[in-house]
Amino acid sequence: MKNHQIWILACTLTGGLAFGQTVNYGGLYIKSNTEMSTLFSLENKNDAILFNNGTLYIYNNLINDGLFDYNTEGKNKSEGQTIFTSNKEQIIGGNSVIKMNNVVFNNSTPESAFNVSTDIVTKGIVEFEDGIVTTDKDTGSFTFLQNSSHLKVSDRSYVDGAVDKEGTDAFVFPIGNKGFYRESAISKPKTSKDIFSSKYIYNDKQFFADKKNKAGVIKLINENEYWLVQKGKDVSNDVFLTLKWDERTTDLNVLTDPEKDLHIVRWDEKQLMWVDEGGVVDIGNGSVTTLATLKGYGFFTLATVKTELLLEGDVVIYNIVTADGDGVNDYFLIDNIQKFPNNSVQIYNRWGAKVFETKNYDSNGNVFDGYSKGKMTLNDKEKLPSGTYYYVIVYEVEKEGVSRTIKKAGYLHLETK
């Protein structure tokens, strides 16, 4: 292998001011179980190469115009940690992508501790110890690859800007704005190259002033905050979306009875109005999940809906299945669903994977008894594991000659032990 020369510029004087730089013009390889640190700005110049399989401490800025990466060919693919730490703002920029495995952000500077004006890509674990990571809306980005994750996100440390996620992992986006960590979450995409992104914005009054129209079923919109959720241009499948409410940021008027009427709504660019995406409410977690996979992407927020327009018929749902053959709760009981034969039932696990699907439920033994069933579901030869699932029930009600489609959704507890 060709040896690259490393040049270190320790101190440069200009204009009467002294400042230091650590500059790589050639090749720098930080080996496993090796630490390197620099108090000065670290610059990786054009055509320079920096591989970090050890631990790199950066106490100042990082400017990358060359190749900044880590080596995953060895036995330990979790190697390579980059730690950004300081008590003043750190700039992470340059003209080339910065690829890192494990990353730690730890900077006590209030507001924007890290100013990102280039593309950051990470494969390992990102620890948000302290300091807000602000990405430039035009030149900065932050991407989590397959199997990447994050820890310790809080109001003190999150990404202020768009975050991308590539892969098949269900993912919680570590995003926030103006001092508030306000996550969004998606269910598992289908392929390893699927990309979804999200961003959170708080207190943008003009945004809602320009978007007043709403579908008739929507009653009151939370105009304090919104999330931007998008999918890559080549992604054909869709995901479930989960948003959380927070009494510090969410309009309290939409939280009077969340279990009854709180849904997720989306701004539809074609219809130029807010439309209902449904809502499965988890009171304990303070979250709402869409009834089904998203019908579109763009801007989302929370809203109350007119429940009298959504819930009709005398359907009663019993949300526990023990599946132990004792004759009690052996299957998912939906009273009176037989009155509405034009129905469908879908059941999903906590990661958004469909485990059961059927039409004309509860006819001729057509019920969910703890086994996966239906097209594109999991293995139907073994019982599903115990745990919490959630259901989506769709049925048609005819009243005074008018047919209306009704959706109901909620959580289901399955016990198979």
C-alpha positions, 0 to 999 in steps of 0.5 A: 500500500502506498504511504501517504505523508502527513503534514501538521501545521501547528501554528500560523500567524496572521494579522497579529493573531495567533491561531492553530490548525491541524491539517492533513494533506495526505493519509491519516489512519487512526488504528483500533485502540488508539486515541488522537486529539487536537485542540486546533481546527482539524482540516482534511484537505483535498485528496487527503484521506482520514480513516478513524478506527480508534477514538478521535477527540475534536476540540475545535472545528472540523473541515473536510474536503477529502475522504473522511471515513472509517474502515468496516472490513475488520472483525470489529465493525463497531470500531471508530468513535469521533467525539466533539467536545468544547465550550464554544461553538464548533463548525463541522463543514467542508465540501465532502461528506463526513462518514463516521461510525460512533459519534458523541456530541458534548458541548456546553454552548447554549443554543447552537453548539454545533454548526453543520454545513456539510453532509454527516453520515453515521452507521453506529451509535450517536450520543447526544450528551450536550449541545444542539446540532444545527444543520444548514438548510441548504448545505447541511444534512444528517443521515443515519444508515441501516442499524444506526441509532442514537442515545440521550436525546433531550431538550439540551441536545438534538438535531435542529434541522432535517434528519434522514434515515436509510434502511429497514429500521423503525426509527425515532427522529432525534429532532427539535427546535427552539429548545424543545426536543420533539421527536417523530417516529416511523414504522419499519420501511421495506427495503434497506435503501428506503430513505425517510426524513423528518424535521420539527418546527415550533412557533411558526405563525405565518406557516399556519396563517397561510394554511387555514383550509381543513376537511370537514371532519377536522375540528381544531388544529394545533397551530403551535408546531408542525413536523415535516416528513418526507420519503425518498423519490425512489421509495415505493412503500409507505410507513406509519407515523407517530407523533407525541404531544407536549403540554409545553409546545402543543396547543392545550385546546387539542388535549382536552380529551386526546383518547377520544378525538386526537388525530394526526393531520396532514397538509395536502398540497393538491387539495390545499387543505388539512386532511385526516390521517387518523389516530391511535392514541397511547395515553401512557406514552403521550403519542398518536399513530396514524390509522394506517400507512401514510396516504401522503407526505409533507407537513403534519401536526395534531388536531381534534376531529368530530368523532360523531362523523367517524364512529357509527354502528354498535361495534364493541371491541374487546382488546385482549386475546389470551389464545390458551384454549380455555374458551375465554378471549381465545380470539379477537372479539369484535361484537356486531361486526357481522352486521357489516359484512363489507369489512376488513381487519388488519393487525400490526406488531409494534414495528408496523409489520402486518401480522394479520389481514382478512375481509368479512371478519368473524364469518365461518371462523374467520378470526384472529387467534394469535396466528399470522394470516393473510397476504404479505404477513409473517409466518402462519405456522407458529403463534405470534409472541405475546405483546402489544399489537394494534388493529385497524378495522374498516367497515361500511355502514348504510344509513338512510340509503347512504353508505359510509366507510368507518375506521376504528383503530386501537391497541390489542394485547396478545398473550400466547404463553 
